[in-house]
Amino acid sequence: IDMASGGGYFTEIIADAVGPDGTVVAHNTAGQRFDEQREALEAEYAPFGNIEIAAVERGEPLPYEDNTADVILLSLIIHHLHYEEEGGEVMPDRAARIYEDFKRVLKPGGVFAVIEHTAAPGSTREESAAWHRAPEDIIKADVTSAGFTFDGGADIHVNPDDDLKNVWFETGLQGQTTRMVHRYISPE
């Protein structure tokens, strides 16, 4: 499941990786924005033959049976989940509910993959949210507190010109930020 898949960049990569015997769900939030792009996405995905499009209402649980997904990818979205002003410097309840739903849907031992714009080490939830980023230590703490096991990361998206303390879309770093790539395992 490619959560909040948008235009499908990772959806298409994953569709090639799983091949004709696998299925990729391109998850999007239901609403006007998705409705306006649905027809174009259907046309884009048609040649793959293994991509299903799902539009789910914001805040609703995933419409899948328990223990059915091998992988859930959450790319460049977690910075919207790790902070809520009223909750301060603790994991928001909304994020906890989402992670619980991911655990429900993932098979035991399944992978929760995270790609996110990295915030400067030691930055707070509030600071990093203002930059549209998330600190690695906070994401690890939140996801593991939800019951996932951290299984490693990759330093494949490092930009030495990114100070990790900027609003990337205002500083010309769109598509060029330093990003964390994490793999978490669902409980057996």
C-alpha positions as CSV (number, residue, x, y, z in Angstrom):
1,I,0.0,0.0,0.0
2,D,1.5,3.3,-1.1
3,M,-0.2,5.7,1.4
4,A,-1.0,9.2,0.2
5,S,0.4,8.1,-3.2
6,G,-0.4,11.4,-4.9
7,G,0.8,11.3,-8.5
8,G,2.2,7.8,-8.1
9,Y,5.9,8.2,-8.3
10,F,6.6,5.4,-5.8
11,T,3.4,3.5,-6.8
12,E,4.9,2.8,-10.3
13,I,8.3,1.9,-8.9
14,I,6.7,-0.6,-6.5
15,A,4.4,-2.0,-9.3
16,D,7.5,-2.9,-11.3
17,A,9.1,-4.4,-8.3
18,V,6.2,-6.7,-7.3
19,G,5.6,-7.7,-10.9
20,P,2.5,-9.2,-12.5
21,D,1.7,-11.5,-9.5
22,G,1.7,-8.7,-7.0
23,T,-0.7,-5.8,-6.4
24,V,0.0,-2.3,-5.3
25,V,-2.7,-0.1,-3.8
26,A,-2.4,3.6,-4.6
27,H,-4.0,5.1,-1.5
28,N,-5.3,8.7,-1.7
29,T,-7.5,10.8,0.5
30,A,-11.0,11.0,-1.0
31,G,-12.2,14.5,-2.0
32,Q,-12.2,17.0,-4.8
33,R,-8.4,17.1,-5.2
34,F,-8.3,13.3,-5.8
35,D,-11.4,13.3,-7.9
36,E,-9.8,15.9,-10.3
37,Q,-6.8,13.6,-10.9
38,R,-8.4,10.1,-10.7
39,E,-9.0,9.7,-14.5
40,A,-5.4,10.7,-15.3
41,L,-4.1,8.3,-12.7
42,E,-6.3,5.4,-14.0
43,A,-4.8,6.1,-17.5
44,E,-1.3,6.3,-16.1
45,Y,-1.6,3.0,-14.2
46,A,-3.5,1.0,-16.8
47,P,-0.4,-0.4,-18.5
48,F,1.0,-1.8,-15.3
49,G,-2.0,-4.1,-14.7
50,N,-1.3,-4.5,-11.0
51,I,-2.2,-1.1,-9.5
52,E,-5.5,-0.6,-7.6
53,I,-6.6,2.9,-6.8
54,A,-8.2,3.5,-3.4
55,A,-9.8,6.7,-2.1
56,V,-10.4,6.7,1.6
57,E,-12.1,9.5,3.6
58,R,-9.7,11.4,5.9
59,G,-9.6,9.9,9.3
60,E,-11.2,6.7,8.3
61,P,-9.5,3.3,8.9
62,L,-8.0,1.5,6.0
63,P,-10.6,-0.6,4.2
64,Y,-8.6,-3.8,4.2
65,E,-8.7,-7.0,6.2
66,D,-6.4,-7.6,9.1
67,N,-3.0,-9.1,8.2
68,T,-3.2,-8.7,4.5
69,A,-0.5,-6.3,3.4
70,D,3.2,-7.1,3.0
71,V,4.4,-3.4,2.9
72,I,3.0,0.0,3.7
73,L,5.0,3.0,2.4
74,L,4.5,6.4,3.9
75,S,6.6,8.8,1.8
76,L,7.0,12.5,2.7
77,I,3.8,12.6,4.8
78,I,4.9,11.8,8.4
79,H,5.9,15.5,8.9
80,H,2.1,16.2,8.8
81,L,1.5,13.6,11.6
82,H,4.2,14.1,14.2
83,Y,3.0,17.4,15.7
84,E,-0.3,19.0,16.7
85,E,-0.2,22.3,18.5
86,E,-2.6,21.3,21.2
87,G,-0.6,18.2,22.1
88,G,2.8,19.9,22.2
89,E,5.9,17.7,22.2
90,V,4.2,14.3,22.4
91,M,3.1,12.0,19.6
92,P,-0.4,13.1,18.5
93,D,-3.3,10.7,19.1
94,R,-4.0,10.9,15.3
95,A,-0.6,9.5,14.5
96,A,-1.0,6.7,17.1
97,R,-4.3,5.7,15.5
98,I,-2.8,5.6,12.1
99,Y,0.1,3.5,13.2
100,E,-2.3,1.1,15.0
101,D,-4.3,0.8,11.8
102,F,-1.1,0.0,9.8
103,K,-0.2,-2.7,12.3
104,R,-3.7,-4.1,11.9
105,V,-3.4,-4.3,8.1
106,L,0.2,-5.5,7.9
107,K,1.0,-9.2,8.0
108,P,3.0,-10.2,11.0
109,G,6.6,-9.3,10.1
110,G,5.4,-6.9,7.4
111,V,7.3,-3.8,6.6
112,F,6.3,-0.2,7.4
113,A,8.6,1.9,5.2
114,V,9.1,5.6,5.9
115,I,10.7,8.3,3.7
116,E,10.7,11.8,5.1
117,H,12.4,15.2,4.9
118,T,14.9,15.1,7.7
119,A,14.9,17.9,10.4
120,A,18.0,18.9,12.3
121,P,18.9,16.6,15.2
122,G,17.6,18.0,18.4
123,S,14.9,20.0,16.9
124,T,11.5,20.0,18.5
125,R,8.2,18.7,17.0
126,E,7.0,22.3,16.7
127,E,10.2,23.6,15.0
128,S,10.4,20.7,12.6
129,A,6.7,20.8,11.7
130,A,7.1,24.5,10.7
131,W,9.9,23.4,8.4
132,H,7.7,20.6,6.9
133,R,10.3,18.1,8.2
134,A,10.6,15.6,11.0
135,P,13.6,14.6,13.3
136,E,14.8,11.0,13.0
137,D,14.8,10.4,16.7
138,I,11.2,11.6,17.1
139,I,10.0,9.4,14.2
140,K,11.9,6.4,15.6
141,A,10.4,6.9,19.0
142,D,6.9,7.4,17.8
143,V,6.8,4.4,15.4
144,T,8.5,2.1,17.9
145,S,6.2,3.2,20.7
146,A,3.4,2.0,18.4
147,G,4.8,-1.5,18.5
148,F,7.0,-1.6,15.4
149,T,10.6,-2.6,15.5
150,F,13.2,-0.3,13.8
151,D,15.0,-2.5,11.3
152,G,17.5,0.0,9.8
153,G,17.8,3.0,7.6
154,A,19.7,4.1,4.5
155,D,21.6,7.3,4.0
156,I,20.8,7.5,0.3
157,H,19.2,10.9,0.2
158,V,21.8,13.2,1.7
159,N,22.4,16.7,0.5
160,P,25.3,18.6,2.2
161,D,23.7,21.9,1.1
162,D,20.6,21.2,3.1
163,D,21.0,22.6,6.6
164,L,17.9,20.6,7.8
165,K,16.4,23.8,9.3
166,N,14.6,25.3,6.3
167,V,11.2,25.2,4.6
168,W,12.5,23.2,1.6
169,F,9.8,24.4,-0.8
170,E,10.8,28.0,-0.1
171,T,14.5,27.5,-0.4
172,G,14.8,25.8,-3.8
173,L,15.4,22.4,-2.2
174,Q,12.2,20.7,-3.5
175,G,13.2,17.2,-4.6
176,Q,16.7,17.8,-3.1
177,T,16.3,17.6,0.6
178,T,18.1,15.2,2.9
179,R,15.6,12.4,3.6
180,M,15.5,9.6,6.2
181,V,14.7,6.2,4.8
182,H,13.5,3.8,7.5
183,R,12.3,0.3,7.7
184,Y,10.1,-0.8,10.5
185,I,8.8,-4.4,11.1
186,S,5.3,-5.2,12.3
187,P,5.0,-7.4,15.4
188,E,4.9,-11.1,14.8
